[in-house]
Amino acid sequence: QKKEVNNQIEGSRALTTGQWDGSIMEGKLKGIEEELAKAQTEYSQRKEVLRDLLKAAEEIAPKDLWRDRLGQDDLPHDLDGVEAAITEAKAIIESIKETREAMHTNDNTKQRIAVATKQLENLFRSS
């Protein structure tokens, strides 16, 4: 390890002083080439994963069918717009829930009034 560190130091000195040691440079070049090959492999693998994801997405929502729709102005174009649309949709849902509850309460009240009315009618008939 010490020899390797010394070689790296010497290689750095050679680079900074303008001296070129062929074996040190070849070693550095080989290391760079290995890093490049590794990066290219990772890039290719990730690119393949993205292709698979795109294919799966297009099976769900084909680009040809949705491209025009997605470009229309009534859809959000950024994350802030999406969040605003979600907030608005939640408000609408809450409003619907409140309206349903009010309607249910109103129906119960109407039923209670109808029962009370019949009881009054029966009371007046029996008197």
C-alpha positions as CSV (number, residue, x, y, z in Angstrom):
1,Q,0.0,0.0,0.0
2,K,2.8,2.4,0.9
3,K,4.4,1.8,-2.5
4,E,1.0,2.5,-4.2
5,V,0.6,5.8,-2.2
6,N,4.2,6.8,-3.1
7,N,3.4,6.1,-6.8
8,Q,0.3,8.3,-6.6
9,I,2.4,11.0,-4.9
10,E,5.1,10.7,-7.6
11,G,2.4,10.7,-10.3
12,S,0.9,13.9,-8.9
13,R,4.3,15.5,-8.7
14,A,5.0,14.4,-12.3
15,L,1.8,16.0,-13.4
16,T,2.4,19.2,-11.6
17,T,6.0,19.6,-12.7
18,G,5.3,18.6,-16.2
19,Q,7.4,15.4,-16.0
20,W,5.7,12.4,-17.6
21,D,6.4,8.9,-16.2
22,G,4.9,6.4,-18.6
23,S,4.1,3.7,-16.0
24,I,2.4,6.1,-13.6
25,M,0.4,7.6,-16.4
26,E,-0.6,4.2,-17.8
27,G,-1.8,3.2,-14.4
28,K,-3.8,6.4,-14.0
29,L,-5.2,6.0,-17.5
30,K,-6.2,2.4,-16.8
31,G,-8.0,3.5,-13.7
32,I,-9.8,6.2,-15.6
33,E,-10.8,3.7,-18.3
34,E,-12.1,1.3,-15.7
35,E,-14.2,4.1,-14.1
36,L,-15.5,5.1,-17.5
37,A,-16.4,1.5,-18.3
38,K,-18.2,1.1,-15.0
39,A,-20.1,4.4,-15.5
40,Q,-21.1,3.3,-19.1
41,T,-22.4,0.0,-17.7
42,E,-24.4,1.7,-15.0
43,Y,-25.8,4.2,-17.5
44,S,-26.8,1.4,-19.9
45,Q,-28.5,-0.5,-17.1
46,R,-30.4,2.6,-15.8
47,K,-31.4,3.5,-19.4
48,E,-32.8,0.0,-19.8
49,V,-34.8,0.3,-16.6
50,L,-36.2,3.7,-17.8
51,R,-37.2,2.1,-21.2
52,D,-39.1,-0.6,-19.3
53,L,-40.8,2.0,-17.1
54,L,-41.8,4.0,-20.2
55,K,-43.1,0.9,-21.9
56,A,-45.2,0.1,-18.8
57,A,-46.5,3.6,-18.6
58,E,-47.5,3.7,-22.2
59,E,-49.4,0.4,-21.7
60,I,-51.5,2.2,-19.0
61,A,-51.8,5.6,-20.8
62,P,-50.7,5.5,-24.5
63,K,-48.9,8.7,-25.5
64,D,-50.9,8.8,-28.8
65,L,-54.2,9.0,-26.9
66,W,-53.1,11.3,-24.1
67,R,-50.6,13.8,-25.6
68,D,-53.2,16.3,-26.8
69,R,-55.2,16.0,-23.5
70,L,-52.1,16.5,-21.4
71,G,-51.3,19.7,-23.3
72,Q,-54.6,21.4,-22.6
73,D,-54.7,24.5,-20.3
74,D,-57.2,23.0,-17.8
75,L,-54.5,20.6,-16.5
76,P,-51.7,21.7,-14.2
77,H,-48.3,22.0,-15.7
78,D,-46.1,21.9,-12.6
79,L,-46.0,20.5,-9.1
80,D,-47.6,23.6,-7.6
81,G,-50.5,23.3,-10.0
82,V,-51.0,19.6,-9.1
83,E,-51.0,20.4,-5.4
84,A,-53.5,23.2,-5.9
85,A,-55.7,20.9,-7.9
86,I,-55.6,18.3,-5.2
87,T,-56.4,20.9,-2.6
88,E,-59.4,22.1,-4.7
89,A,-60.6,18.5,-5.2
90,K,-60.4,17.8,-1.5
91,A,-62.5,20.9,-0.8
92,I,-65.1,19.8,-3.3
93,I,-65.2,16.4,-1.7
94,E,-65.7,17.9,1.8
95,S,-68.4,20.2,0.4
96,I,-70.2,17.1,-1.0
97,K,-69.9,15.3,2.3
98,E,-71.3,18.3,4.2
99,T,-74.1,18.6,1.7
100,R,-75.0,14.9,2.1
101,E,-75.0,15.3,5.8
102,A,-77.2,18.3,5.6
103,M,-79.6,16.4,3.3
104,H,-79.6,13.5,5.6
105,T,-80.4,15.8,8.6
106,N,-83.1,17.4,6.5
107,D,-84.6,14.1,5.6
108,N,-84.6,13.0,9.3
109,T,-86.2,16.3,10.2
110,K,-88.9,15.8,7.5
111,Q,-89.6,12.3,8.9
112,R,-89.9,13.6,12.4
113,I,-92.3,16.4,11.3
114,A,-94.4,13.8,9.4
115,V,-94.6,11.6,12.4
116,A,-95.5,14.5,14.7
117,T,-98.1,15.7,12.2
118,K,-99.7,12.3,12.1
119,Q,-99.7,12.1,15.9
120,L,-101.4,15.5,16.1
121,E,-103.9,14.5,13.5
122,N,-104.6,11.3,15.4
123,L,-104.9,13.3,18.6
124,F,-107.4,15.8,17.1
125,R,-109.4,12.9,15.5
126,S,-109.7,11.1,18.8
127,S,-110.8,14.1,20.7
